[in-house]
Amino acid sequence: MKLNLTHIAIAGLALCTLFSLYTGTGDAKSPVPDKPSKTYTVQGSDTLWSIVTSHHEYDRYDPRDVIYQIEKMNHMKDSTIQDGQALQLP
């Protein structure tokens, strides 16, 4: 039996589907809490990214989701922070 282009395309699509299902199941992150749990005072060259990635209690979350929640909690229009600024953290 000859393999034609349709058979090859169907096999490729099946493999891609199986691969995406297999790799997608272990990466699910928990939702970030939406209530403040502590206050952090910005120091020197801090960024929201550096704050989130240096606090190990956020390791189970996507850092972008935590940053979004911090911006939301603190009524920020963007991710600009200043030395001495007090931030509510989830």
C-alpha positions as CSV (number, residue, x, y, z in Angstrom):
1,M,0.0,0.0,0.0
2,K,1.4,3.4,-1.0
3,L,1.3,6.2,1.5
4,N,-0.1,9.3,0.0
5,L,0.0,12.9,1.1
6,T,-3.3,12.6,3.0
7,H,-2.1,9.7,5.1
8,I,1.1,11.5,6.0
9,A,-0.8,14.7,6.9
10,I,-3.2,12.8,9.1
11,A,-0.3,10.9,10.9
12,G,1.5,14.2,11.4
13,L,-1.5,15.9,12.8
14,A,-2.1,13.0,15.2
15,L,1.4,13.1,16.4
16,C,1.3,16.9,17.0
17,T,-2.0,16.5,18.9
18,L,-0.6,13.8,21.1
19,F,2.6,15.7,21.8
20,S,0.7,18.9,22.7
21,L,-1.6,17.0,25.1
22,Y,1.3,15.2,26.7
23,T,3.4,18.4,27.2
24,G,0.5,20.6,28.2
25,T,-0.7,18.7,31.2
26,G,2.3,19.3,33.6
27,D,2.6,23.0,33.2
28,A,-0.7,24.2,34.7
29,K,-0.2,26.9,37.3
30,S,-2.4,27.7,40.2
31,P,-4.3,31.0,40.1
32,V,-2.6,33.9,41.9
33,P,-4.4,35.0,45.1
34,D,-6.3,38.2,44.5
35,K,-6.1,39.5,48.1
36,P,-3.1,41.3,49.5
37,S,-1.2,39.2,52.1
38,K,1.8,41.5,52.8
39,T,3.5,44.8,52.0
40,Y,6.8,45.1,50.3
41,T,8.9,48.3,50.2
42,V,10.7,48.8,46.8
43,Q,14.5,49.0,47.1
44,G,17.0,50.5,44.7
45,S,16.9,48.8,41.3
46,D,13.9,46.5,42.1
47,T,11.6,45.6,39.2
48,L,8.3,43.8,39.6
49,W,9.9,40.9,37.9
50,S,12.8,40.8,40.3
51,I,10.5,41.1,43.3
52,V,8.3,38.2,42.1
53,T,11.1,35.9,41.2
54,S,13.0,36.6,44.4
55,H,10.1,35.6,46.6
56,H,10.0,31.8,46.5
57,E,6.3,31.7,47.6
58,Y,5.5,32.7,44.0
59,D,7.5,29.8,42.4
60,R,4.3,27.9,41.7
61,Y,2.8,30.8,39.7
62,D,3.6,32.2,36.3
63,P,5.5,35.5,37.2
64,R,3.5,37.4,34.6
65,D,0.3,36.5,36.4
66,V,1.7,37.6,39.8
67,I,2.9,40.9,38.3
68,Y,-0.5,41.5,36.8
69,Q,-2.1,40.9,40.2
70,I,0.4,43.3,41.9
71,E,-0.4,46.0,39.4
72,K,-4.1,45.4,39.9
73,M,-3.9,45.4,43.7
74,N,-1.9,48.6,43.7
75,H,-4.0,50.4,41.1
76,M,-1.0,50.8,38.8
77,K,-1.3,51.9,35.2
78,D,2.0,50.2,34.2
79,S,4.9,48.3,35.9
80,T,6.9,51.4,36.9
81,I,7.9,51.4,40.5
82,Q,10.1,53.8,42.6
83,D,12.5,53.3,45.5
84,G,10.7,53.5,48.8
85,Q,7.2,52.7,47.3
86,A,5.1,50.4,49.4
87,L,3.5,47.6,47.3
88,Q,0.7,45.2,48.4
89,L,1.7,41.7,47.4
90,P,-0.6,38.7,47.0
